[in-house]
Amino acid sequence: MANSKRILVAPLNWGLGHATRCIPIINALLAHGHHPFIASDGVALALLQKEFPELPSFELSSYQIKYAEKGKNFKLKMVWDSPKVLKAIAKEKKQIKRLVKLYRLDGIISDNRLGVYSKKVPCVFITHQLNVLSGNTTWFSSKIHQRIIKKFVGCWVPDTSKKPNLTGRLGHLKNSKLNITYLGPLSRFEKIETTILYDLMVLLSGPEPQRTLLQEKLLHELREFKGRLLFVEGKIQEEQKIQRISLPNGHIELYNFMTSEGLENAINSSKEILCRSGYTTIMDLAKLEKKVFFIPTPGQYEQEYLAEQLDKKGIAPSTSQSNFTLTDLTAIKDYSGLTNFGANIDYETLFGVFSRVKENSEPTSTSLST
């Protein structure tokens, strides 16, 4: 194909969300005749390798992101780990430089990987956090993040530019100096009219140790659950494993992980969902129009903000991890549930950035959803 481009797609390894929302981007690149290359680390890389085994993939330096065991220590842990992150970013820059030269890359799509950038080719940054919430230091963390984004030729935000939207103040700036393109919500899933097989689906993800702490909490609290229960741990491993755990009033079908096709079928087949309030998860569940209960990761301001906003709007109930009990799930019936207001993305125009780069262009805020 004459206009075929070699594009590196590199999501941050912070749980599975950044990797999963890159799946529709990679599929679109393939559909438009381009050649995607994949780069990440940890479970994010493992997931994309399972989804796209035929594509070349590369391991980047790990940011070694881990959550504090107590939510109140979240920010302190991030500060403590920052030297490791900065060191990884420096290594990442060198790795990207080699990849661009060795594979003659034509462009880069970085989903929140700060060192995935090259002056040699057009580079785009994907994020839903133009404002990075960090408590009383939000103004500082947001300015730093925006300064990093500014060096990219464009910033793709997976949300709508106007209301209704999913990100609120996270993904919208009053006075933007960035080249922002609003894609509309991104999801790898499609809604399917199907038989409901499960009364509740538990969907876990995110860095340790909080993923394991929530799993232990839920397996304890859900012992008296009455109904059909599906539990997906969100642990990407070599082989899929399925366990059946007996309960007094039924049983749990426990999967270590599911690929996109399996998850799409499982979520569509579930009456209600219990999960973290990660943004990618919210986009997926909105696309499938599900009723959901959220438990934000302790101390993670972004997830707490998103859960609070959806609760206030009467869309989905939520509570803290420490306070959750089985009886909290009864609140789901009093909320409207998530709805799909996504749109089709004009990928041909979107990917045009890798063919033509406007020098000295003025910052803009546009929408590529139709």
N, C-alpha and C positions, 0 to 999 in steps of 0.2 A: 504494500500500500504506500503510495507516494508520500503522504503526510504522516506516516506512522512514526511515533515517537517512543523512545525508551524512557520510561518514567519510574523513578524510585518512589515507593510508598512506604513510609516509616512511621508507625504509630508508637506512642509511649507505652511502655509496659507498666501500667498502673491498674491492676485488675485486667478485665477483658474488654471493657467498654471502648477504649480507643481503637483496639484491633477490630472489634466487630463492626463498628461504624465505618471502617475503611473497606469492608467487604463490598458494599454497593459501589463504592468508588472504583475498586479494582475490577469488578464485573463490568462497569461502564467503560473503563479503559479498554478492556478486551473486546467489548461489543463495538467499539469505535475503531478497532484495528490497531490499537497501540500495544506496546510490549511492557507490561508492568514488571518491576523487580520489587522484592519484599525485603525489608530490613527492620529488625527489632531485637528483642531478647526475651528470655523467660517464657511465661505462659502466652504472652501476646504473639511471639514468634511461632511457638508451637501450634497455636490455634490456626494462624494463617497458613502454616505449612500443611495442616490437615485439610483446610478448605481449598487450598490451591497447590497440590503436590507437584504439579507440572511447572510451576513458576520458579525461577531462580530466587534463592533467598539467602540472606546474610545475617550473621549475628553481630549486633552492635554492643558496645560496652554498657553494662547494666548500671542504672542509677541507684540500684539497691534500695528501693523505696520500701520501707516498712512502717506500719502504723504503731503508735504507742498503745500499750495495753489499756491505758486509761485515757478517756477522751480529753480530760483537762490537760494532759501532757502532749497533745497532738502537735501544737505549734512548736513547743520546745524540742520535740523529737525531730521535726522538720529542720529547725535551725541547727541542731546537733549533727544531722546527717548532711547538711549543705556542703561541707568540704568534699565528701564522697561524690555528691552529685556534680559539683563543679569539675572534679577530676574526670568523671565519666564523660561530661560534655566535651572537655578538651580532647579526650581520646576519640570521641565520636566525630569531631570535626576532622581529625586526621583520617579516620576510616572513610568518611564521606569523600574526602579529597581523592583518596585512592580509587574508590568505586566509580566516581565521575570520570576519571581518566581511563581506568582499565576497561570499563564497559561502555564508554562513550555515551553517557547518559544525556538526555535532552531536557530533563526537568526533574524536579523533586517535589513531592507532597509530604510534608511533615505534619503529623498529628501530635502536636505538643512536645515533640522532641527538639529541645532548644539548640542542640549542636548539629542537627541535620540541615545544613545550609551550605551553599556554594555560590561564590561570585561568578562562576563560569557558566551557570545555567539558571533559567527561571525557577524560583523556589516559592512554593505556596505553603502557608501555614493554616492548619485546621484547628479551630478552638471554639468552644462555646463560652469561654471565660475571658471576655474582654476586660471585665472587672474580676479580679481574683480576691475573693472574700477571705480575710484573715483576721477578723475581729478589729481591734483598734489600730491595726497596721494595714487595713485594706487599701487605703490611699497609696501606700508605698508599694505593696506587692502588685497592685494594679498598674502603676506607672512603670515599674520595672518590666512587667510582662508586655505592656504596650510598646515599650521601647525596643524589646526584642522582636516583636511582630513587625515593627516598622521597616526592618531591613529586608523583609520578604516582599516580592512583587505584588502579593495579594494575600488576603486573609479570608478564608471561607468559614462562615459561621453556620452550623447546621440548625437553623431556626428561621422563623419568619422575621421580616424587618419591623413589622407593625403588630399591633394586638389583633387577635389573640396570638400569644406566643408561649413557649415553654420555659425560656431561660430568665425572663424578667430582667432585672438589672445586671445579671451576669453577662448577657450577650448583647447589651445595648448601651451605647455611649451617647451622651447629650451633644457633645461637640467632638466629632471624630476627626482625627488626622491620619487615619489608616485607610487603605484601599480595601474596603470590606465588601464582600459579596455574600448575601444571605441565600443559602441553598434551599431553605425549608427543612423540616425535620428529616433526618436520614435514618433509614431502617433497612435491614437485609430481609425483612419478613413481608409477607402478604397475608391479609385476612382471608380465612377459609371458613366457609359455613360447614360445620362438621358436628358430629355427636360429642356431647360433653362426657368425657371419660373420668375426669378427676374433679372432686369438689374443691381441692386446694392444691396449688403447685408452689413449692418453695424454690426460689431461684437465687443461688448464692454466687458471689464473685467478690473481687477486691483483694488487696494485699493482706498478707499475714501480719500479726496474729489475729486480726479482727475477723477474718473470714471464718477461721476455726472457732473462735470464741462465740460467734453468732450461731454457727452450726450446733455446737454443744448446747447452747441455750435453747434453740428451737427443738432439737430432738427431745429435750427434757420437757419443755412446755407442751409439745404436741402429742404427748403420750396418750392423753384422753380425747384426742380429736375423733369426732364421729364422722366418718365419710371416707372417700377414696383420696389418698394423699400421695402426691408425686414430689420427690425431693431431689434436686439437682445440685450437687456440691460445688460445681464450678472449678474442679481440679483437672487441668488438662494433663492427661497421662498417655502412655503408649497405647493402651487398649481400654476400650470402654468396659466398665464393670457395673453389673446390676445386682443389687441385693434386695432381699425381701425381709423387712423387719416387722414382726408381729406386734400388734397393739391390742389393748383390751377390747377396742371397738372396731378393729379392722387391721390394716397393715400399711406400711410405707414402702413404695417402690423407690429405691435409692440408687441414683445414677452418679458416677463420679463426674461425667461430663456428657454433653450432647453436641453434635455438629449442628450447623444452621438448619438443615432440613428437619432433623429430629426435634430441635427446639421449636421451630415454627409449628410443627404438628402438635407438640405437647402443649404449648401455650394456647393455641387455638382450641384445644380439647379440654382446657381447664376452665372451671367456672370462675375462680378467684386466684389471685397471685399474691404471694408474700415475698418481699425482696427488699434490697437496698434501694435508696432513692438516687442511684447514679444516673447521670443525664442520658446516657445511651440506653439504659434500661427503660427510662421514661419514654424516650422516643419510640422504642420497639413496642411497648405496651399501648402507647397512643395509636400507633398504626393498626394494632390488632383490637383496639377499643375494649380494653379489659378493665375489670374492677380489681382494685389492688390495695394492699396495705403495705405501707413503707416503714422500714426501720433504718434511719440514716446511720452511717458509720460514726461512732462517737468522736466528737471533736472536729469532724470534717465540715467546715463551715458551708461549703457548697451544697453538700447533700442535706444538711440541716435546713438551709435556706429553701431549697427546692421542695422538700417535704412540707415545710411550714406553709409555703405559698399554695401548694395543692390542697392542703388541709383547710386553709382559710377560704379558699374558693369553693369548698364543698365537693371537690373532685375525688380526693382519696385521703383516708385517715392515716395517721402515723403516730408513733410514740418512740421514746428512747429505747435503746437496747436493754438497759438495765430494768426498765419498768414493764417491758412487754410480758403479757400473760395470754393464755389461750382465749380468754373471754373478750379480749380486745378485738378479735376478728369479727365479732358480731356487729361492730360499727360500720363495716363495709356496706351493708345494705342501705344505710342512710346517706351514702355519697353517690354522686352521679356516675363516677368512673371516668376514665380517660377517653377522649374522642380523637379521631383522626382529622386533622386539618392540613395535612401535608399536601404537596403538589408535585407535579412532574418537573424534573430538573432538565434544563437545556444543557446537556453535557457537551454537545458539540461546541457551543459558545464557551462553556466553562473551560474546556481543555485547549481552547484557542490561545490561552496565555502562554502555552509552551511553543507556539509557532510565531507569535508576535509580541514583543515586549515594548510597551510605550515608555520611552525615556522621558524623564522630567514630567510625568503625568501628575495631574492634581489628584489628591485623595478623593475617593468617592465612596458612597454607600449605595449598593445596588442589590437587586434581588434577581436570582436566576431561576426561580420557581414559577411555573406557569399553570 
